[in-house]
Amino acid sequence: MSKPITRTYGSASWKSLEDRWIAAKAKMVAAQAELKATEEAMQKEIHRRGDTPEVVDTRIDIDGVKLDVQFRLNAGRVTIDSPRLRAEQPELAEEYSKIGSPFFTFKPTIKIAAAVAEVA
């Protein structure tokens, strides 16, 4: 059985910041999920009808919040099938490959359900 992780930062202010971050992150993840689901439902409705809205650009006011909505058909993205290129033309793939500079990231990650239960 694994040992529980203990905090080594030591201060009450850090614990407070950590708790605020966990709560804010949980709200943000829930809002993003709702936003994505709603946008997908809107796209499905447009495809189901087989048309686009009559007004291409429109401004909506919802409880004092101004929202600009654009419906636009975008061209498909052009990509290179790199696994196929590496398989069929490895020299060419090597010649045109480049490696970026190393960089650091800061990405705190939590399991939302457990964090919300801990905060509540």
N, C-alpha and C positions, 0 to 999 in steps of 0.2 A: 504494500500500500504506500502511496507517495505521501511525502510530508507536505503539509499546507504551506503555501508561500507566505512569508512574512514581509511586511514593508520595512525597508531600511531607511526611508527618508526622514522618519522621526518626528515631524512636526504636526501639530494640529491643523495648521494652515494648509499643509500639503494634503492631509486627509480631507479637508473641506473642499479643496480644489478638485481632488480626485472624485469625490461624491458628486460635485456639480458637473464635472465632465461626463461621468457615467450617465447621469440623468439627461443631460443635454444630448448626448450621443443617442440614447434610446429614443428620445423624441424625434431627432433628426432621421434616424433609420425608419421609424414608423411613417413619418411624413413623406420620405422619399419613396417608400413602398406604395403608399396611397397615391402619390403623384404619378408614379410609373403605371400603376394599374389603371388610373383614370385616363392617362394619355393613350395607353394601349386600347382601352375600350373606345375612345374617340376614333382612333385609327381604324379599328374593326368596323365601326359604324360607317365611316366614310367608304371603306372598301365594300361593305355589304350593300350600300346604296349604289355603288358603282359611279359615283360622281364626287365632286368636291363642293364645298360650300359656295354659295353664290357670291358672297363677299370674301375677297381674298384677304384683305387686311381689315381688322375690325378692332375697336376699342370697347372694352366692357368695364363697367363700374360695379363692383360687388362690395357692398357695405363700405363705400368710400375708398376701396382699393382699386386703382386703375390697372387694368390688365390689357396688354396688347396681344392679340392672337393673330398669327400668320399661318396660313395654309399654303404650302408651296410644294410643288413636285420637283424634287432634286434629281439630277442625273446620278446614275450609279457610280460608285467609286471605282477607280481603276487601281488594281493591285497586281503585284507580281507573285506568282505561285512559287515561292522560294523553295519549298521542299522538292518540287518537281525540277526546278532549275538546278539545285544542288545535285539531284540524281542524274539528270541528263547532260548537264554542262558544268561539272564541278570546277573546272578551271575558270570559266567565265564568272561563276558565282563567287569564287575566291577573289578574283580580280576586282569585282565591284563591291565587295563587302567592306564595311568599315566598323570600327569599334569606337564607341563614345568614351568620353572621359569618365572615370569613376566618380561617384557622388554618394552622399549620405542621405538617408531618409529618416523621418520621424513619423512613425505610424502606430500610435497606440491602438491596440485591438482588444476588444472584450467580447464575451458572450453576453448578448443583450438580455436574454431572459433571466440569467442568473444575476446580472448586475442590477436589473430593475427590482428583483425580489430582495436583493441585499439592501438597496436604498430604501425600499418601502417599509 
